[in-house]
Every structure is written in C-alpha cells, then in structure tokens.
Amino acid sequence: MTQPFLKAAFALACLAMPTFASAEGTLDVVAQFEIQAPEPSTSGFIFTRMGVAETLVNATPDGKLVPGLATSWKVSGDGLSWIFALRDGVLFHDGSAMTAATVVNALEIARAKPGPLGGLPITGIAAEEGAVAITLSEPLAALPAFLAEFRSQILSPASYAPDGTGIAIIGTGPYRITQMEPPLSLDATAFADYWGAAPHITDVTYSGVSRVETRALMAETGEAEFVFGLDPASVSRLNTLDTVDVLSVAIPRTLLIKVNAGHPFLSEPDARRALSLAIDRNGIAKAVLRYPDGADQLFPPSVAGWHSDAIEPLSYNVEAAKTLLSDLGWEAGSDGILARNGERFAVTLTTYPDRPELPLVAAVLEQQFRTIGVELTINTTNSSEIPAGHQNGSLDLGLIARNFSLIPDPIGTVLSDYVGNGDWGAMNWENAEFATLVRGLMRGEGGDAQRAAAAAILQAELPIIPIAWYQQTLAVSDEVEGTAIDPFERSFGLQDIRWAE
C-alpha cells in the first residue's frame, strides 16, 4: 500500500517533482503519458486502461474478440450490414442508462474526430431495439476490432459539448472519475452500479510523470504500486529489490524508423536499405534495450499471420550499405560525410522522451549512420511533432514505437499506416500491389498467404525501418497480487487486483 511521501529524498533526486496526494488503501498507477484533456480522441487510452471507459467489443490477451458493452454481433451475407446487440442494464457513471441512442451518439462523435473510425466505409449508424446497426459501402470483416479501439469508447451524452468536444469522461467502467487535473492526474473510485464484477480495490489514481528517474524512484520507495515506462537501467536496479516485482511480456509493438520516402535522399529503396544495413539491431537490443535480440522484420511473432518466417531477415552489413550508396552516386567528403550534386547526406531524426529508450537508441543510430557517411541530427521533442511533421512534410526520419494492437486485428493499423496515410506509418510511399492485398484482407478476402505477401513488400521497400520488438515491462509492488500485463495494452486490469495478504 501507499507509503509516506519522502519529500526530502525526492527533492534531492529530482529537479522538478510533482506532488501526488494519496490515501491509505489507494492503488497508485504511474506512467509517462499525460492526460491532454477529457477527450477520447487524444487521451482515451488512459481512460480505458484505468477501467473508466469501455468499448462495445473487448479482446483477450491472445487477440480473440469477445463481448464488451455489446453481447454479440452478426453480419449480413453481403458483408454490408452489421448488428451489435447491446448489454442490458448498463448505467453510465452519471446514473443515466446506456441505450442504443447513446451508443450511436458516442460512435458518431468518434467518427467525426481523428481516429480509425473516420476512415472506414461507414454509411450509417442507427439505433434499433436493444441494438446498434452499422451499414457499410463495402465489406469490412474487421469492423468489430475497430470497435474495440480506445477512441470508440462509449460515453454518456453529458461527456460532450454541443460541438462534440469532450468535456468530461462519464463512462460505464468499474471505476468512475472523482477528480481529474490534466495533464498530470486523475482519481477514481469503484462504481457501485457497475454491470460486471465489482473491483477488489476501491480507490485508484493515475499520475503522468515525465521523468523516468522519478517514476523508477516512486516504484523503489513504494510511492506507487504500478509503474510503467522504465528505462533498462531502472529495470536492472528494481530487479534487485525484494519489495518490487518486475514483470515483462512480449507485445505487438515495434521500435522503428519512420522514413519520409519523398525526401530526395531517401526516395530510392536502396537508400533506405543502406540505412537498414547500417543498424546493428542485436547490439542495440542487448546493450541498450536489454532485449535478447533485435527485429529482423516489421511484425513481431506475437502479430499472428503477419510475421512470416519466409521473409529474408534484415541484416547488419556496413560494407554492403556503403556499396548501395556509392551506386546511387554518393561520394565521401573530407570529413567522411557523403555528398551528391553538392549536397551533404544530412538528415534529422525526430524522437521523443516519453519512452525513455528512444533517445538512447537515437544516440546509437547517430554513430552507426556516421560509419556509412550519413550525418544524423537528433531532435528530441514532444511526440506530437511526429504526426505534425508527417502532415506538413517537414519530417525526415522519426524514431517511434508503433503498436499494432490498438485495433486488436492488426489489419486496421496496417491499413491506416501503409494505405491510408496514417500519421505514424509510411510517409510519401505507395505500392499498388500492397494496397490491393490489404484492402482485400479488410474485406475478409484472403488469409495468411496474402498477409505474408504484404509483409514481404514492406521488407523489400522499407518505407519504415524496423529495429526491435518490444517487451512491456511493469514494476509492481509486492503489496498487490493478481497482476497481469495485457499484451494488447487495452487495460491495466485494475479491477482484478487485490491487496496481498
């Protein structure tokens, strides 16, 4: 349970340490993510993970879709009409009933905002007796998976201003918010009228803490029971403590370089292959990330159907990289940096400190790229600069961590990232064969052979450059039990946690 806050120790350890109030018996969760606003389209993942908001469809740890606020669903023979039967007796945290009309309202608002619903071929969402009907202009086999994504959460109509802007998070989950102070914290307590099993722990908090050193110290001192977003050094130290358990599980997330394929230096596939060949993935994985191995393709083994053993693995070969660049007309200058037509091969890599491993990896990449004559400038800034640079065309390279499970069926993320101009995917890259394969899979046509073929195209053209497959790590106090890491990062599982006896 929560220990007294060691103000003096924290003041010495941290330059700027926020103060967090907590009461005896409160379960404290700490992660690196700020609560931008009471808005599902920007901070909705925090509300679903904390058990405040819910979606129509849920997913098991192995990716199987299961009922959530919808108890079942069915699709017409032509694939254009879906019916989602709604759970009876569900109340929002303001005491109002969840009805078909309120569900339609929430989905229509979500569809009008940035997010995966807006790009779907939906022609209508209508309320029926105890159900919601969704009609499409073309078949979409993965529709239930899209309705499991956090931006599809179902909130009370009172959660929105007249223009649809989020002004409160009034969900249906096992916990209801009692206080929220963006960007740093929220407090929640068990919802007495929850339709499912009551949580074992009544009061929970979430705190967004930017500094990894601070998060690690909070785990070490017992100031927080759940701590996410730790760097490898902190994990090693916490592993030596008897009062903290460090849990780790492979998740469907890849550390990768997002490439502006429209950049004059990066538009040729061989230029991107050269950058890839310059990366010592296993060295980065073992020395920086403390992982067993690097990634030899985009999709990790946990992304069923998309990971393909038939793909030739990505390799590390500095001399081969130099040859590719030489064949493209690049010649080394007196300082070792390549030049072509009077221009130096100098690009900027943008990344963000929300995930503490990213700046560390960026520093290694700077050295590895220099060995092949590429000058890399590192820009560590807010994560929002990645999508902003995508939209305005200013991004050269972006070092990011991409989750393929926010939509439990990876096809949704693949479509958005590599066909639909998603902010976190390919930039200025198109491939007609790839688009045909992916759109067919979206309609429910094809299977593993088509997924493998699509993955092979990404491996050949490298609109993104994979580096490592992620391990999700959680430092959890020994004063709680029943903890499990959700590999799909949809929930912290707080309602299943108990105080240890």
N, C-alpha and C positions, 0 to 999 in steps of 0.2 A: 504494500500500500504506500501511499504518498508519504515521503519523509519530509522533515522541516527543510525549508528552502535555505541553502547555505549561501547567504548573500555575499559574505566576505570572500569566500573561495571563488565564487563565480565572478566577482568583480575583478579579482586578480587574474583570472583565466581568460576573461573575455573583455574586449574593448567596449562593447555595447550589448548588454544583456537585458532583454525584456523581462518584466516581472509577470509571473503567472500565478494566479490565485487558485488554490485547490483545497478541497475539504477532505477529511478522513473518509476513506471508502470510495473516493473518486478515481476512476481509471483514466490516466492521462496518456494521450497519444500525441506524439511529436513527429513531424515530417518537415520537409523542406519547402512545401508548397504553400503559398499564400492564398488566402480566401479573397479573391479580387472583388467580389460583390455577391449579394444574394441572387445570383444569376446562373441558372443551369448551364447555359452555353459556354460559360467561362470557368466556373468553379464547381460544376455539377458533380465531378468525380469525387470531390471531398464529401459531398452530402450523401452520395450512395455508399461510399466506403464506410462512413460513420453510421450507417443504418438509419439515416433520417429520411431519405427519399428512396422510392422503389420504382421498378420498371415493370412493364407487362410481362416480360419474359426474363428468366434467370438462366444461369449457366453453372454446371457442376465443375469441379476442378479439372476434369478431363475434357471440358468443352461441350458437353452434351446440353442442349437446350431443354429447360424444364419450366413448369408453370411458375409465374410470379403473381402479379395482380390479374393476369389472365390465367384461367384454369385450363384452357385448351384452345386450339386453333385449327382451322381447316381451310383448304384452298380449293377453288373450283377446278374443273377438268382442264380449262384453257389457261389456268395459272394467273388469271387477271383479277380474281375476287377472293379476298381473304375475310374470314370471320373470326374474331377473337372473343371468346366467351369470358365475361368478367366475373371475378370473385364476388360473392355476396357478402354483405355486412361489413365492408371496409369503410373505415372512417378516416378522414383527414385529421391532422392534429388540432384544427380549429373546431372539431366536432361535427363538421358537415360531412355528408355522405359522398363517397365516390360513386358516381353514376356514369353511364355511357356518355352523357353530355359533358361531364367534367373531364373525362379522359380525352374526348375529341378536342376539347378546348386546349388541353395541355399539349397534345400532339401537333395541333395546327400552329400553336405558338412556336414549338420547337422547330417545325418545318420551315418557318419563316426566318429563322436565325441561322448563322453559320453553323454547319454541322452536317453529319451524314444524311439526315432525313431530307434535307433540302435538295440533294442531288438525285433522289430516287424518282422513278417514273410513276409517282402517285398522282392520280387524277381526282381522288376524293376520299375523305374520311367522314364517316357518318355514324350517328348513334342509332342503335337498334335496341330492342328489348333485351336488356342484360348483356349486350354485346356491342362491339365496335366493328364496322365493316370498312375495309380499305380496298379501294379499286385502283388498278394499275393500267398503264397504257401498254406495257409489255410484261411478260412473266418475270418474277423476281423471287427465285427459290429461297434466297437468304433473308427475306423480309423479317421473319421472327428474330433473327440475330440482330438486325438493326434496332429492333425494339427492346433489346437488352442493353444497348449502349447508354451511357450515363446521361447524355443530352436528351434522351427520350423518357426521362423520369416524369412521373405523373404527380403534379402538384395541384393543390386547391386553387380555384379561380382567384381567391384573395391573395395569392402569391404574386400576382401580376398587376402592373399599372395598366390603364386602358390601352396603351400602345404596345403591350406585351412585354415591357421591360420587367425583369424580376425585381421585386421589392421585398420579398420575404420567402423563406423556404418552409412551406407548410405541406409536409409530405404525409406518407402513410406508414412510415417505417417503425421499427420497435423503439426508436428514440426520437424525441421531439426537441427542438432547439429552445432553450430558455434564455440564452443570451448569445449574441454574435457581434464581434467587433472586428470587421475587416480592417486590415488584411491579416491580422495575427491569430484570432482565436474564436472558438465557439464553445459554449457549454450546452449539454443536452442531458435529458433525463428520460427514464423509461416512460413510454406512452401507455397509460393504463388501459386504453381501449384498443390496443393493437390486435389485429385479427389473428396473428400467429402466436407462437410460444413467447412468453414474457422473458426478457433478458434476466440473467442471473445477477448482474451488477447494475445498480440503478442509475448511477451518475457517471458520465463520461465527459471528457474535454478533448478538444483538438487545438494544438498550437502550431502555427507555422513559424519555424525557426530557421533563418537563412544560413547561419554559420555551422558548418559540420562539427567544429570543435565544441561548440555549445551543445549540440544535440548529443554528441558522444558523452560529454560530461554529465548531462541530465540522465542518461542511461546508467552511467557509472555510479552516481550518487543516489539513484532511486527516485529522482525528482519526476521521472516519467516511467511508466510501465512498458510502453510500446514506443520504440524509436526506429524510424526509417531513415534512409538516405545517409548511410555511413560510408566513410572512405576506408580503403583497405587497412590503413594503419590503425584506425579506431577499432575495426573488427578484430584485428590481431590482439589489441590490448584488452578488449572486452571479453575475448575468449578465455582469458586467464582468470576471470573473476568467478567466484562461486555464487554470487548473487544475481548474475545475469546469464541467460541462455541466448546464444546467437543461433538463429535458425536461418537456413538457406535453402532455396529451391530454384531449379531452372525454370525460367519463364519465357513466354514467346515475345521477347524483346531483343532487339539487335542494336549494338552500338555501330554507327555507320557514318560515312561522309556523304552528305547530300551535295551533288555536283550541279553547277549551272552548266548544262550541256550546250547552252547558247553562247557561252564565253568563248572568245576567239582562240584562247589557249587550250580550251577543254572540250571543244566541239567534236574533235576526232575521237572515235572509240579507242584508238591506240594511245592517245594521250592519257585517257582515263585508266587504261590498262597499265600504263607505265607508273602512274601514281599507286595503283594497287600493288604492283610488283615491288615497289619500294617499301612497303609496310611489312615489318616483322611482327606479324599478328601473334605468334606464340610468345615472343619476347614481351610484347605489351601485356598479353593476358597474364603471364606468370609474374612478371616483375612489377607491373603497375596495378593490375586489377586483382591479382591473386586468384585467378581462374586457372583451371587445368590447361586449357587450350584456347586459341583464337577461333574465329569463324572462318570456315572455308567456303561459305556461300551465304546468301542473304537470310534464308529462313532456317531457324534452329530446328533440331529434331522434334521439339515439342509442337511445332506447327504442322500437324498431321496433314499429309497429302501434298504439301508444298515443298518440304525438304526432300531432296532427291539424291540418292546415292549414285545415280548415273551421271551427275554433273561433274566435270573435271574440276577438282578443288582449286581455289585460289592459292597462289604460291608466293614465295618471297625470293626474288632474284634481281638484285641491283643491276647486274650487267645487262640482263635482258631488258630492264627498264630503260637503261641508257641507250641501248640499240634502237628501241622503238622511238625514242625522242629524237635521236640522230636521223633516223629515216624520215621524220616529219620536218626536218630542216633546222632543228635546234642545235646550236653550237655553243660550247662553253666559253665564257669570257675569262678575263684575267683573274677574277675573283671566284671562278668556278660556277657562277650562275649562268644558266643558259640564256641565249638571246636568239631572236629570229626577226629579220627585217627591222633591226634596230630596236626591238622591244625585248626587255628582260622578262623571263618567265617568273613573274612575281604575282602572287595571288594572296588573298586574305581568307583565313579560316575563322569563321564566326562560331562561337560556342557559348555556353552559359554555365554558371557555377551551381545551379540548382541541384545538379547531380555532380558531386564533388570529384568524381573520377574523370569528368570530361576535360577540365583544364589540364590535368596531369597527362592525359593521353595526348592532348593537343601539343604540349611541350615536347613530347617524344616524336610526334609526327613532324614537327618543325625540323628536328635533327635528321630524321630519316629521309625527308624530302630533299634536304640540302645535299645529301650524298648523291643524288641524281641530278643536281643542278637547279632545283626548284626552290625559290625563295618564298617562304611562308611567313606571313604576318598574322599573329593571333589576336583576335578581337573577342575578349571575354566580356559578355554583356548580358542583358536580360534575354530570356528565351524568346520573348515576343519579337525580337529582332530577326529571328529566322523566318517566320512567315511574312513579316514586313518586307524583308529583303527579297523573298520569293515574289511577292506581289509587285514590287516596284522595279525588279530586275537588277538590284544592286548586289545581291549575294553572289560571291564567287564559290565558296565552299562552306558547308555548315556541318559541324560535328554534333551529332544528335543521338538520342536514344529513342528508337521507334518501337512502339508497342503494336504488335499485330493481333492483339486480343481485346482491344477496347470494344470492337464488334466481335463477339465470340466466333463467328465464322470469318476467317481471315480474308475471304473474298471481298468483304466490304472495304477493308483498309487497302487491299491491293488495287481495287477499282479506283478508289479515291486518290491514291498516291501515284499511280502509274498510267491512268487513263483520264481521270477527272481533274487533273491539275491541282491536287491537294497541296496545301502549304508545306507539308512535311515530307513529301515524296519527290518524284522526279521533277526537274526544272528544265523547261525547253527541250524536252525529249519526247519523241513519239515513235511508235512502232506499230504499223497496221496489223501485223500478224499477232502481236501480243494483245492488242485491243480486241481483236476478233475472238481470241481464246478466252479472255477474261469476261467479255460480255456474254459469251456462250455459257460459261460457268455460272454467271449471275442468273441466267435464265433456267439453270438446272440442267444444262446440256453438257455432257462430258463428265470426266472424273479425274482420277489420279494421273492418267497419261497426259491430259491437257494441262493440268497443274504443273507437271514436271516440264512440259514443253515451254510454258510461260516462264518458269523459274530459270530455265536454260537460256532464254533470251536475255533476261536481266543479268545473268552471269556473263554472257558474251559481250554485252554492250555497256554494262556498268554505269547506268545513269545514277546509281548510288554505289558506294564502295563499302562493303561490309568489313568490320574489324573484329568484333567479338559478340558472342551470345551471352546474354545477361544471366546472372544469378541474383534473385531477390533476397536481400538479407534484412533480418529484423532482430533487433536487440530487445528481449522481453524479460521483465523482472521475474525472478523465481517465486514471487508472491502471487502470481496468477497461474492458472492451468487451463488447458483446453485450447491453447493457441494453435492455429494452423494458418499457413500462408496460402492465400488464394493466388494461383499462378496467373489467373486472368485479371488480377488486380481490380476486381469489381467490389470487393468487400474486405474490411478488416476482420469480419467475423466477431465483432464485439459482443453480440447477443449470446454467443455460445461460451464466453469466457467466464470463469469463476475465480474467486479468491482461493488461493491454495490453503489447505487446512494443515 
